[in-house]
Amino acid sequence: MQPRIKIIILILVFLAAVSAVAIGHSIKRPAVVEQIHTVRVLESLRSPYYLPHYLAQNLGFFKEQNLNVTISATSSEAIRAALTDGRADIVICGLQKIMFNPGSKFPQPKIFAVAAARDGSLLLARKDKDTEDFQWQNLKHKTIIGSSHDDSSEIALEDVLRDHGLPPYREVTIYYNIPDNLRTAAFRTGTGNYIQLLEPEASLAEANGYGSVVASVGSAAGDMVVTAYAAMPGGIESNPEIFQRFTNAIYKAQLWMSQHSAEEAAEAAARSFPNLDKTVLLKSIQRYQSMGVWAASPVIPEESYERFHTAAKNSGEIAGSIPYESIVINDFALNAVQTVVYIPEAEKQKKNIFQRFFSR
């Protein structure tokens, strides 16, 4: 074969190869569309105490996990029924509502993640009385407007009182039977020496001039799992991927919280509190942040669980033991801690600039 013919053949082969590559690049491959899963979350109240899942929703962390999460609130009395009859996929509420289940025909719900490491309730006195140099011993022979007797925050308060030698019913009177929507009104009209409130109600009381925070129940009780995310075991077994994705988003929100200020958190959470003054929301978040209320991860520590379990038994709310292994599933939380990372936007921008520079 003549050299000129060889050159022509080689040129034609080269052009054919280039054309094939160009055609391959011009063909758009169909994007892989991942299924979006809807998750119905029910909370026992709307409170900054549950800040991680508001951030996960508002900052798009649920969306990143291909979850369409709806969050609504109901009374603490109705929340367990909503879980067992299928109106909610996940609930977040006081642990007592999950543990205390006499004679139920339904399986025992499981807790699989936590948002808070401590109780978030606060003790308030009237603004003009008992607000200086507070000591727990000040409560001797006094009255407190509490929440319902089987409320987890109430169990934490009773535990603190016992630790200070003030057994409820004997040294301190707690009003358990005042409906939640009437508690602050009763306090304002003179009932009780103190009242126990969560945020933002505590900051609202201070803003309106009828109460002043004198103590944190969570700070006094220490790390204690009093509230958690729970689901029915059948739902978890049927859809483990959804629960993993949900827990991933909660952990990413917790990582975000560790690297951002209370002001930034209040701005991000504001959409979830459309009717709350932003100043009150910020104060609530600052207070909880200073108290170390929120958990660093969704993992449920056994020691923290046992502290609440003991407090619940001492209060008479559970008759027998409920072993940690029988109610806690930590698999999703532990996996999230091992796999989920959060990179702040500023670092992402620096990384992108660095990559663009060296890819030239």
C-alpha positions as CSV (number, residue, x, y, z in Angstrom):
1,M,0.0,0.0,0.0
2,Q,1.4,3.4,-1.0
3,P,2.3,5.8,1.9
4,R,-0.1,8.4,0.7
5,I,-3.0,6.0,0.9
6,K,-2.0,4.9,4.4
7,I,-2.0,8.5,5.5
8,I,-5.5,9.1,4.0
9,I,-6.8,6.0,5.8
10,L,-5.4,7.1,9.1
11,I,-6.9,10.5,8.8
12,L,-10.3,9.0,8.0
13,V,-10.1,6.7,11.0
14,F,-9.2,9.6,13.3
15,L,-12.1,11.7,12.0
16,A,-14.5,8.9,12.5
17,A,-13.3,8.5,16.1
18,V,-13.6,12.2,16.8
19,S,-17.2,12.2,15.4
20,A,-18.1,9.2,17.6
21,V,-16.9,11.0,20.7
22,A,-18.7,14.2,19.8
23,I,-22.0,12.3,19.1
24,G,-21.6,10.5,22.5
25,H,-21.2,13.8,24.3
26,S,-24.1,15.3,22.5
27,I,-26.5,12.6,23.6
28,K,-28.1,13.6,26.9
29,R,-28.5,10.7,29.2
30,P,-31.7,10.7,31.2
31,A,-31.2,12.0,34.7
32,V,-31.7,9.5,37.5
33,V,-34.8,10.7,39.4
34,E,-34.9,9.5,43.0
35,Q,-38.2,8.9,44.7
36,I,-39.4,11.6,47.0
37,H,-40.8,10.2,50.3
38,T,-43.4,12.0,52.3
39,V,-42.9,11.9,56.0
40,R,-45.6,13.2,58.5
41,V,-44.1,14.5,61.7
42,L,-46.3,15.3,64.6
43,E,-44.9,17.3,67.6
44,S,-46.5,17.8,71.0
45,L,-46.0,21.6,70.8
46,R,-44.4,24.3,68.6
47,S,-41.3,25.3,70.5
48,P,-37.7,26.3,69.9
49,Y,-36.9,23.3,72.0
50,Y,-37.4,21.3,68.8
51,L,-35.2,23.6,66.8
52,P,-33.2,20.9,64.9
53,H,-36.1,19.7,62.8
54,Y,-37.2,23.3,61.9
55,L,-33.7,24.0,60.7
56,A,-33.6,20.7,58.8
57,Q,-36.8,21.7,57.0
58,N,-36.0,25.4,56.4
59,L,-32.4,24.9,55.4
60,G,-33.3,22.2,52.9
61,F,-31.6,19.3,54.7
62,F,-34.7,17.1,54.5
63,K,-35.0,18.0,50.8
64,E,-31.4,16.9,50.3
65,Q,-32.4,13.5,51.6
66,N,-35.3,13.3,49.1
67,L,-37.8,13.8,51.9
68,N,-41.0,15.9,51.8
69,V,-41.5,16.4,55.5
70,T,-44.7,18.0,57.0
71,I,-44.6,19.1,60.6
72,S,-47.7,19.8,62.6
73,A,-48.6,20.0,66.2
74,T,-51.2,18.4,68.5
75,S,-51.8,18.0,72.2
76,S,-49.4,15.7,74.1
77,E,-52.5,13.6,75.1
78,A,-53.3,12.9,71.5
79,I,-49.9,12.4,70.0
80,R,-49.5,8.8,70.9
81,A,-52.9,7.9,69.5
82,A,-51.9,9.7,66.2
83,L,-48.8,7.5,66.0
84,T,-50.5,4.2,66.7
85,D,-53.5,4.8,64.4
86,G,-51.3,5.8,61.5
87,R,-51.9,9.6,61.3
88,A,-48.2,10.3,61.9
89,D,-45.1,8.5,60.7
90,I,-42.8,10.1,63.3
91,V,-43.6,11.9,66.6
92,I,-41.5,14.0,68.8
93,C,-42.7,14.3,72.4
94,G,-41.9,13.6,76.0
95,L,-40.4,10.2,76.5
96,Q,-43.1,9.5,79.1
97,K,-45.7,9.4,76.3
98,I,-43.8,6.7,74.6
99,M,-42.8,4.6,77.7
100,F,-46.1,4.7,79.6
101,N,-48.5,2.4,77.8
102,P,-50.6,0.3,80.2
103,G,-52.7,-2.3,78.6
104,S,-52.3,-1.0,75.1
105,K,-53.1,-3.4,72.2
106,F,-50.5,-1.7,70.0
107,P,-46.8,-2.6,69.9
108,Q,-44.3,-0.5,71.9
109,P,-43.1,2.5,69.9
110,K,-39.4,2.8,69.5
111,I,-37.2,5.9,69.9
112,F,-34.5,6.4,67.3
113,A,-33.1,9.9,67.6
114,V,-32.9,12.8,70.0
115,A,-33.0,16.6,69.4
116,A,-32.3,17.7,73.0
117,A,-29.9,16.4,75.6
118,R,-31.7,18.1,78.5
119,D,-35.2,19.1,79.6
120,G,-36.1,22.5,78.3
121,S,-38.5,23.7,81.0
122,L,-37.9,26.8,83.1
123,L,-39.1,27.9,86.5
124,L,-40.5,31.4,86.7
125,A,-41.5,33.5,89.7
126,R,-43.6,36.7,89.6
127,K,-41.4,39.5,88.4
128,D,-41.6,41.4,91.7
129,K,-41.0,38.5,94.0
130,D,-38.5,35.7,94.6
131,T,-36.4,36.6,91.6
132,E,-33.1,37.4,93.4
133,D,-30.6,34.9,94.8
134,F,-32.8,32.0,93.9
135,Q,-32.1,28.7,95.6
136,W,-34.0,25.5,95.1
137,Q,-34.6,25.5,98.9
138,N,-36.8,28.6,98.3
139,L,-39.5,26.3,97.0
140,K,-40.1,24.7,100.4
141,H,-43.8,25.0,101.3
142,K,-44.4,26.9,98.1
143,T,-46.7,26.1,95.1
144,I,-45.8,25.5,91.5
145,I,-48.1,25.5,88.5
146,G,-46.8,22.5,86.6
147,S,-48.0,20.6,83.5
148,S,-49.8,17.3,83.6
149,H,-48.6,14.7,86.1
150,D,-47.3,12.3,83.5
151,D,-45.5,15.0,81.5
152,S,-41.8,14.3,81.0
153,S,-40.8,17.8,82.1
154,E,-42.8,17.4,85.2
155,I,-40.9,14.1,86.0
156,A,-37.6,16.0,85.5
157,L,-38.8,18.8,87.9
158,E,-39.9,16.2,90.5
159,D,-36.4,14.6,90.2
160,V,-34.7,17.9,90.9
161,L,-36.9,18.6,93.9
162,R,-36.1,15.2,95.4
163,D,-32.4,15.8,94.8
164,H,-32.7,19.0,96.9
165,G,-34.6,17.3,99.7
166,L,-38.0,18.6,98.7
167,P,-40.2,15.6,98.0
168,P,-43.3,16.7,96.0
169,Y,-46.7,16.5,97.9
170,R,-44.9,17.0,101.3
171,E,-42.5,19.9,101.0
172,V,-43.7,21.4,97.7
173,T,-47.2,21.6,96.2
174,I,-47.5,21.2,92.4
175,Y,-50.7,22.0,90.6
176,Y,-51.1,19.3,87.8
177,N,-54.7,19.8,87.0
178,I,-54.8,23.2,85.3
179,P,-55.3,22.9,81.5
180,D,-52.3,24.0,79.4
181,N,-54.2,26.9,77.8
182,L,-55.1,28.3,81.3
183,R,-51.9,27.9,83.1
184,T,-50.3,31.3,82.4
185,A,-53.7,33.0,83.0
186,A,-54.0,31.3,86.4
187,F,-50.5,32.4,87.3
188,R,-51.1,36.0,86.2
189,T,-54.2,36.1,88.4
190,G,-52.4,35.0,91.5
191,T,-52.4,31.2,91.5
192,G,-49.1,29.6,92.5
193,N,-45.8,31.0,93.6
194,Y,-44.0,29.7,90.6
195,I,-44.8,28.3,87.1
196,Q,-43.0,25.8,84.9
197,L,-42.9,26.8,81.2
198,L,-41.0,25.9,78.1
199,E,-39.8,28.4,75.5
200,P,-41.1,30.6,74.0
201,E,-43.8,30.9,76.7
202,A,-41.1,31.7,79.3
203,S,-39.7,34.6,77.3
204,L,-43.2,35.8,76.5
205,A,-43.9,35.9,80.2
206,E,-40.8,38.1,80.8
207,A,-41.6,40.3,77.8
208,N,-45.2,40.9,79.1
209,G,-44.0,41.6,82.6
210,Y,-45.7,38.9,84.6
211,G,-42.9,36.5,85.2
212,S,-39.2,36.1,85.5
213,V,-37.0,33.0,84.9
214,V,-35.2,32.0,88.1
215,A,-34.0,28.5,87.2
216,S,-33.6,25.9,84.5
217,V,-34.9,22.4,85.2
218,G,-32.7,20.9,82.6
219,S,-29.5,22.5,84.0
220,A,-30.4,21.2,87.5
221,A,-31.3,17.7,86.3
222,G,-28.3,17.3,83.9
223,D,-28.3,15.3,80.8
224,M,-31.5,13.3,80.6
225,V,-33.4,12.1,77.6
226,V,-36.9,13.5,78.3
227,T,-37.9,13.9,74.6
228,A,-37.2,11.9,71.5
229,Y,-38.3,11.0,68.0
230,A,-40.4,7.9,68.0
231,A,-42.1,5.6,65.5
232,M,-43.9,2.3,65.4
233,P,-41.6,-0.7,65.0
234,G,-43.5,-1.9,61.9
235,G,-42.9,1.4,60.1
236,I,-39.2,1.3,60.9
237,E,-38.8,-2.2,59.7
238,S,-40.8,-1.5,56.5
239,N,-38.9,1.7,55.6
240,P,-35.5,1.8,57.2
241,E,-34.1,4.0,54.5
242,I,-36.6,6.7,55.2
243,F,-35.7,6.7,58.9
244,Q,-32.0,6.8,58.0
245,R,-32.6,9.8,55.7
246,F,-34.6,11.6,58.4
247,T,-31.9,11.0,61.0
248,N,-29.2,12.2,58.6
249,A,-31.1,15.5,58.1
250,I,-31.5,16.0,61.9
251,Y,-27.8,15.4,62.5
252,K,-26.8,17.8,59.7
253,A,-29.0,20.4,61.4
254,Q,-27.2,19.7,64.7
255,L,-23.9,20.1,63.0
256,W,-25.1,23.4,61.5
257,M,-26.2,24.6,64.9
258,S,-22.7,23.9,66.3
259,Q,-21.2,26.3,63.8
260,H,-23.7,29.1,63.7
261,S,-24.8,31.8,66.1
262,A,-28.2,32.1,67.9
263,E,-29.0,35.1,65.6
264,E,-28.4,32.9,62.5
265,A,-30.5,30.1,64.0
266,A,-33.3,32.5,64.8
267,E,-33.3,33.8,61.2
268,A,-33.3,30.3,59.8
269,A,-36.1,29.1,62.1
270,A,-38.3,32.2,61.8
271,R,-40.4,30.7,59.0
272,S,-41.6,28.0,61.5
273,F,-42.8,30.7,64.0
274,P,-44.7,33.2,61.8
275,N,-46.7,34.6,64.7
276,L,-43.9,34.9,67.2
277,D,-42.0,38.2,67.7
278,K,-38.4,37.7,66.3
279,T,-37.0,39.2,69.5
280,V,-38.7,36.6,71.6
281,L,-37.6,33.8,69.3
282,L,-34.0,35.0,69.5
283,K,-34.1,35.2,73.3
284,S,-35.5,31.7,73.5
285,I,-32.8,30.3,71.3
286,Q,-30.0,32.2,73.1
287,R,-31.3,30.9,76.5
288,Y,-31.5,27.2,75.3
289,Q,-28.0,27.6,73.7
290,S,-26.5,28.9,77.0
291,M,-28.2,26.0,78.9
292,G,-26.7,23.4,76.6
293,V,-30.2,22.0,75.9
294,W,-29.7,20.6,72.4
295,A,-27.9,17.4,71.7
296,A,-24.7,17.3,69.7
297,S,-25.9,14.3,67.8
298,P,-29.1,12.2,67.5
299,V,-27.5,9.3,69.4
300,I,-29.5,8.3,72.5
301,P,-27.0,7.7,75.3
302,E,-27.8,4.8,77.6
303,E,-26.8,6.7,80.8
304,S,-29.0,9.6,79.8
305,Y,-31.9,7.3,79.2
306,E,-31.4,5.5,82.5
307,R,-31.5,8.8,84.4
308,F,-35.0,9.6,83.0
309,H,-36.1,6.0,83.5
310,T,-35.1,6.2,87.2
311,A,-36.8,9.5,87.6
312,A,-40.0,8.2,86.0
313,K,-40.0,5.2,88.4
314,N,-39.4,7.4,91.4
315,S,-42.4,9.6,90.4
316,G,-44.6,6.5,90.2
317,E,-45.3,6.9,86.5
318,I,-44.0,3.5,85.5
319,A,-44.5,0.4,87.5
320,G,-41.7,-1.8,86.2
321,S,-38.5,-1.5,84.3
322,I,-38.3,-0.7,80.6
323,P,-34.9,-1.8,79.4
324,Y,-32.9,0.5,77.2
325,E,-32.5,-2.2,74.5
326,S,-36.3,-2.8,74.4
327,I,-37.2,0.8,73.4
328,V,-34.1,2.4,71.8
329,I,-32.8,1.9,68.2
330,N,-29.5,3.7,67.8
331,D,-28.5,2.3,64.4
332,F,-29.7,5.2,62.3
333,A,-28.1,7.8,64.6
334,L,-24.8,6.0,64.8
335,N,-24.7,5.6,61.0
336,A,-25.5,9.3,60.5
337,V,-22.7,10.3,62.8
338,Q,-20.3,8.2,60.8
339,T,-21.4,9.4,57.3
340,V,-22.9,12.9,57.5
341,V,-20.8,16.0,57.2
342,Y,-21.6,19.6,57.1
343,I,-19.4,22.1,55.2
344,P,-20.3,25.8,55.8
345,E,-21.0,27.8,52.7
346,A,-17.9,30.0,53.2
347,E,-15.7,26.9,53.1
348,K,-17.6,25.5,50.1
349,Q,-16.9,28.7,48.2
350,K,-13.2,28.6,49.1
351,K,-13.0,25.0,48.0
352,N,-14.7,25.8,44.7
353,I,-12.3,28.7,44.0
354,F,-9.3,26.4,44.8
355,Q,-10.6,23.7,42.5
356,R,-11.3,26.1,39.6
357,F,-7.8,27.6,40.0
358,F,-6.0,24.3,39.7
359,S,-8.3,22.9,37.0
360,R,-7.1,25.6,34.5
